[in-house]
Amino acid sequence: MARPENRSEARALSLTLPIETFNYLALLATLGKLGRTENEVAAHILVREVYVMHARGFHETRIPPPSDEGG
């Protein structure tokens, strides 16, 4: 799992998820995929996605304002 090199660099985060999402995280944890607990699985997925977004320059993406022409 992707983690900070030094555990003291880690920061806590609290999430509220739809029950279906939580149940799927629980299933993955039960199967030993990506972590042993729902929190470990969620952290793994979140960190992985943030690294991908950062690498792709997602933060530099600009969404154009809507057109006044009203399609």
N, C-alpha and C positions, 0 to 999 in steps of 0.2 A: 504494500500500500504506500502511496506517496505520502510522505510526512516531512515536516521540517527536520533538518539534520540535527538540530538541538531542540529537545523537547521544551526548553524554556522559551522557545520562539513561538510555541503554539498558543492559540487563543481559543477560548470557549465560544460556542455559537449554539443558540437554541432555535429549533425549527418546529413549526406546526404543520403537519402533513395530512392530506386526505387519508382516511382509514385504509383505502385500497392500496395506496402507496406504502403506508407503514406495513401493511400485511405482506406486501411483496418484499420489502426489506427484511422482514422477519423470516420469510421463506428462504431468501438468499443466505441469511445468517445461519439458519437451521441446516442448510446444505453445506455450510462452510465456505461459501463463495464470497470472496472479497472481505471477509471479516467474520468475527464470532458473534457479534451483537448487531442489532439494528443500527445503533449509532456508529459502529465501526464501518459497516457497509455504506451508510449514508455519507460518512466522512470520505471514504475512499472514492465514491462516485463524484462527490462535489469537488474534491481536490483535483481529480483527473480532468473533469470538465473545465474547471477554472484554468488549469495549465494549457489545455487545448485552446480555449478562447483567447488567452493571453498570447500564445504562440501565433495564432492566426490574425492578431491585431483587431479583435472584436471591439475593443474599447475605442478604436479609431474610426469605426463605421459610423457614418452619419446617415440618418434617414431623412430624405427630403420632405419639406412641408407639403401638406395636401394642396392639390391644384385648386384654384378658385373656379375652374370651369365646370366642376360637378358632373363629370363623366356621363 
